[in-house]
Every structure is written in structure tokens, then in C-alpha cells.
Amino acid sequence: MNVLVTGAYGQLGRELEYLFKQQNDLHFFGTDIDTLDITDIESVERFVSENKINFIINSAAYTAVDLAEDETKTAYKVNSDAVENLAKVANINNIGFITVSTDYVFNGEFFKPLNEKQTPNPVSVYGKSKYEGEKKAILKNLYTIIIRTSWLYSPYGKNFAKTILSLSKERDELSVVFDQIGTPTFARDLAQAIIEIVLRSQDGFRKFAGIYHFSNEGVCSWYDFAYEIIKLSGNKCKITPVTSDKYPTKAQRPFYSVMDKTKIKKTFNIKIPHWTESLALCIKELSD
């Protein structure tokens, strides 16, 4: 099976490439902006045809949450228009399509684990652009598989875990918000889940169409996340919990975005590690 992975240079794309090398039945075709412009549907159609692609995984995204408030057009182009293109091409060619979305499609005012039936109500341009991408994908391709995830981190790229790790080496004290609650997701665990879905889809992807939630198990605040990062690293840096109003950002974040993962676990028989277990693996890799 030939699988196109967009956003191959990103956190999830890099982890997918790593895991694809362990699969004999899946052939990885990784692209990024320098090799495939997914905002140009003709380019997408040509690439899929020339490389005989059987499945598309879209891990490309505009993820600069605060910058998106100013770069609205770019955010929508990547997170919405490009997703529509990929969904349309997948539908025309009768091939599987997975696109990755975010917990930021929710407003964070419902303090109970969010399942796939909850109605999104994003409060930032980033969240709105991702939700628009979800809607366009389903409109153009009824067999789209959407996976919403949260607080993604890995040894690659720019992310919260790497930032805290770096800052804790340079500073004696850091302030981190404790009133935003969610769950970190190790990109490798998400990549593994996606590969399981692709493998199961070889006998027919249409029966798996729909929205799924995926993150690691457990719940924490950004403060808890940072505390665990520093504890695992052994760095001598004090973490001070603060409320969000003490750390203002341009884009509003959901205060509670813990996701219910029952559906994806039952459908694909996926075992998901606790966030602290996966974080320990990532920190070890970054420290070696």
C-alpha cells in the first residue's frame, strides 16, 4: 500500500516515517511544502496519480495558535482549504483519507471528557480554521477519518516539552498556567494508532469513516506537564503555578479539553499509554 503523508517534516510526520520503516506492507511517500503544495488541488491530483497512492494521511497544519490571530488567511488556507483538496482527491480516486484535527475545536467550557458527539465551538482562529477543515473534508468525502488530538509533543520540531526542557536549563524559575486542563499526546503514540487504522483499512476504509479522539491516557494541567518534564530531566528549576490571566496570550485557549477516547480504543482495539509513561520515553531520547 502506497501511503502519502503530508507535513512529513513535522512532529507527527517524522514519527510516522520512523514507524513506517518497520512495516513491510506500507510504503511511505512523505511530502512537505517544498515537495507538494496541498493548497493546489492539481498538484495533489498529479502526485496521487503518478505515485499510485492508496491512502492519504494529512498531518500538515498551521499550528502557530497566537500568530494565527493575525495570519488568518494563511491559517484557513492550510487548515481548511488544503484539507478540502485532499479529501476531494481521495474521494475521486476512491482511496482512504485521514486528517488530524485538534482539541481546540472546543471552547473548553464543558468540564467533562469530550466525546465525538460534542458540538465544537472554537474560540480561536486556529481552532476555527481546523473545525472548518473538518467540515469541508466531510462535505467533500463522506469516508473521511478525522482524528482529533491534543498537546502534541515529540523529540522533533517545536513543542511545549522541548521548550520547558530548554528553559529549565537556563532559568532558576518558570511560571506555568495551572487552570488549563487537558492531556499531552506523544506524537509516536498517535502515529502508531494511525498506522493501526491504515492497516485495518486494507480490507476496506469506508466502514471506519467518522471522527475519533486520541490523546494519551490521564489528565493534567500545563503546570503538571511542565513539573513532570523537569522532574524527569533532573534540572534544578522551580515551577510556579499561575492563572491564565497572569500569562495573557493573543489567542484564547480552552480551559478544559480532555477527550474521551472510548470510540477509537474500542473500534481499533488500541491500547494507549498514560501520558507520564510516554513523556518519560521522550525525555530520555532528548537527554541521550
VENTABEL-V32644 format. One record per residue. N is the residue number from 0. PSI is psi in whole degrees, 0 to 359 (* if undefined). Layout:
N	PSI
N	PSI
This chain:
0	126
1	120
2	122
3	125
4	113
5	158
6	37
7	341
8	352
9	181
10	307
11	319
12	318
13	320
14	324
15	317
16	317
17	315
18	330
19	327
20	342
21	2
22	123
23	334
24	350
25	131
26	121
27	124
28	90
29	131
30	157
31	189
32	332
33	344
34	340
35	120
36	101
37	354
38	355
39	104
40	328
41	322
42	320
43	313
44	316
45	316
46	315
47	318
48	311
49	329
50	8
51	52
52	136
53	344
54	142
55	129
56	117
57	103
58	7
59	141
60	154
61	111
62	7
63	90
64	312
65	319
66	331
67	334
68	331
69	325
70	53
71	315
72	316
73	318
74	314
75	326
76	316
77	315
78	346
79	299
80	316
81	323
82	320
83	316
84	312
85	319
86	318
87	314
88	319
89	320
90	315
91	322
92	2
93	49
94	160
95	152
96	122
97	132
98	142
99	129
100	201
101	156
102	344
103	2
104	350
105	155
106	349
107	17
108	2
109	102
110	63
111	143
112	131
113	124
114	179
115	347
116	349
117	139
118	121
119	151
120	73
121	150
122	5
123	161
124	317
125	308
126	319
127	320
128	323
129	320
130	322
131	321
132	319
133	310
134	318
135	322
136	314
137	324
138	321
139	343
140	102
141	344
142	18
143	141
144	118
145	129
146	113
147	135
148	178
149	147
150	51
151	137
152	163
153	178
154	352
155	155
156	197
157	126
158	170
159	315
160	314
161	324
162	313
163	319
164	316
165	312
166	326
167	344
168	335
169	334
170	158
171	338
172	143
173	144
174	130
175	139
176	142
177	359
178	14
179	118
180	134
181	210
182	127
183	152
184	119
185	122
186	330
187	324
188	320
189	317
190	319
191	318
192	318
193	318
194	321
195	319
196	317
197	316
198	319
199	335
200	355
201	334
202	8
203	110
204	340
205	326
206	346
207	5
208	145
209	188
210	137
211	150
212	136
213	128
214	177
215	169
216	160
217	175
218	144
219	171
220	170
221	327
222	313
223	319
224	311
225	319
226	316
227	323
228	312
229	322
230	315
231	328
232	335
233	5
234	145
235	81
236	131
237	136
238	126
239	124
240	136
241	159
242	160
243	329
244	343
245	350
246	69
247	140
248	157
249	319
250	140
251	138
252	151
253	138
254	335
255	117
256	37
257	131
258	140
259	122
260	15
261	315
262	310
263	326
264	318
265	317
266	318
267	7
268	47
269	132
270	125
271	126
272	157
273	150
274	328
275	327
276	313
277	324
278	320
279	321
280	316
281	315
282	323
283	317
284	319
285	336
286	339
287	*
